[in-house]
């Protein structure tokens, strides 16, 4: 009931097991529980929360009330190995810009997010496919699917994407429509063992600065460069 509490930082409290089920502070904006490796429950908080960090905790689920955090900007869940799913109402968070669920190895399904999301870290999850709604994320500029070994198709992302990490996926080819990703600056396909086909339209990406195909053992033919890259 610390009504004026704005920032609560409990990083690295490895012996912390329980927290109150709800923090009633109407001013709380930042809650950092990163590294509380024995913590299994995520408390409910007031709507003003903008930053929630549960990295490397033992949290198994998020409260349904998370859909009420209308001001939440960053949600960090990196290496939450016991987290199985994310509530469907996460799409209600219109202010959410950054979601990091990398290393959440029990996550198999990708939920719908608000169209305002900009940074999405899904590397090291067990996600098998991306929903068609991924293309509706018009503000998305960074997507990391590294290590998602069940992903077999190039993601149909918006034309505003700037960095795309597909390292270690089972993608076999990149479609010729990649020429529509006008803003793409970095494309990473390192250790994609099944990858074979890179279209000649890759030459049309004027802003592409880095292309990583190292470890793509099946890749034999780099397309002819027909225009300045």
N, C-alpha and C positions, 0 to 999 in steps of 0.2 A: 504493500500500500504506500510505497514511496512515490507520491503523486508527481513530484518534480524531477524524478530520475529520467535522464536523457540517454545515457550511455552505460551499458552493463557489459563489462569485458571479463570473461572467465576463461580465457584461452589457456590451454594446457593443464587444466585442473583434472588430472587423470583419475583422482580418487572420487570425484564428484559422481554420485549415483542418481540423486533425485533433486528436482526443482519443484517449486509450487506449480500447480497445474495452470495457473494464470497469473500474469503480471498486470496489475490494474493501473499502472502508471499511464496517464493520458499523454505524457510527454516523451515516452520512450521511443527513440528513433534508431538506436543501434544495439543489437544483441549479438555478442560474439561468444560462441561456445566451442570454437574450433579446438580440436585436440582433447576434448573431454571424452576420452575413449570408453568410459563406462556408463555414460549417460544414455538412457534409452527413451526418454520422453522429451518431446519438444513442447514447451509451455505455450499457451495462448497469450497473445499480446494485443495491445490497443492498435487501432488502425493507422496511427502515425508512423509506425515502424518503416524505415527505409532500407535497412541493412540487416540481413539475417544470415549468420555464418554458423553452420553445423558441420563443417568439415571434420572428417575422421571421428565422428561420434558413433555410438551404437544405436542411433535412432532407427526404429523399424517402420515408422509411418509419420506423416505430418498431419496435424489436426485439420479437420474440415474448415475450421475458421480461417485458415490461411487465405481463403478466397475473399475475406473481408479486409485484407491488408492493402487497401487501395493506394497507399503511398509507397509500397515496397518497390525498390529500384534494383537491388541485388540479392539473389538467393544463391548461397553457396552450400553445396552438399557433397563436395568432393570426397571420395573414398569412404562414403557411408555404405559399407559392405552389406549391412543388414536391411537397408531400405529396399522395399520390394516394388512400390509404386508411388506415384505422385497424384494427389487428388485431382479429379477432373475439373474442379472449379478454379484451377490455377489460371485458366484463360481469362478470368475476370480481372486479373491484375494488369490494368492498363498502363501503369507506370513502370512495370518490370522491363528492364533493359538487359540485365545480365543473369544467366542461369548456368550454373556449373554443377553438373551431376557426373563429372568424369570420375571413373574408378568405382562407380556404384554398380558393381558386377552382378547384382540381383535384378537390376532394372531391365526388363525385356520389352516394354512398350513405351512408345513416345507419346506423351499427352499433347493436346492442343495448347498452344500458348497464345498470348495476346499478339496482335500483329505489329506491336511496337518493339518487340524483342530485337536486340542488336548483336549480342554475343551469346553463342550457344555452345557449351562444352559437353559433348556426349562421348568423348573418347574413353575407352575402357569399360563401357557398359555392355550388356548382352542384347542390345536392341537388334532385332532381326530385319526390320524394314522401317522406312519412314513413311508417314501418312502423306497423302496428296496435299494436305493443308500446309506442308512445309513451304510450298510455293507462294502461299499467301502472306508469308512474313516479309513484307516489302522493305522493312528497315534492317533486315538481317545483313550484317556485313562480315561476320566471322562465324564459321561453322567448323567444328572439329569432331570427326567421326573416327579418328585413329584407333586402331585396335578392335573396331567393331567388325569382327571377322565374318559375320553373317550377312553383312551388307553386300549385295551383288550388283546393284544398279547405281549409276551416277545420280546423285540427288537432284531433283527438279527444283532448284532454288531460284530466288528472284534475281533479276538482272543487276541488283545493287551489291551483290556479294563481292567482298574484296579479298578475303582469305579463306581458302578451303583446304582442310586437312583430311585426307582419305587414306593415310598410311595404314598398311596392314589389313585393308578390307579385301573382299573377294571380287571387286570390280574388274570386269574383263575389258571393257572399252569405254571410251568417252564419246558421247554422241556429237555429231557435227554441229548441233545447235549450241555448242559451247561458245560459238562466236557471238552469241547474244549477251554473254556475261561481260559487258563492256567495261566494268569497273574492276574486274578480277586482276589482282596484283600478285597473288601467290597461290600456286597449286601444288600440293604435296601428295605424291602417290608412292612414297618409299615403301619397299617390301610388300608391294601388292603382287603376290606370286602368280596370280591368274591374269594379270594385265597384259594385253597384247596390242590394242589398237588405239593410236593417237591420230585423230583426223587432221587433215591439212588445214582445216578452218582454225586451228589453234594459232595460225599466223595472223589472224585478224584481231587478236587480243592486244591492242596497242599499249595497254597499261600493265601487261604481264611482265613482272620483273624476276620472278623466281619460279622455276619448274623443276621439281625433284622427282626423278624416276629411278633413283638408285635402288637396287635390289629387286627390280621387276624382271625376274628371270625369263619370262616368256616374251618380253618386248624385244623385237628384232629390227623393226623398220621405223626410223624417225621420218616423218613426212617431209617432203621437199619444201624448203622455205621459198615461197613465191613472191613475197614482198617483205619490206623491212619490218623487223620485230623489235 
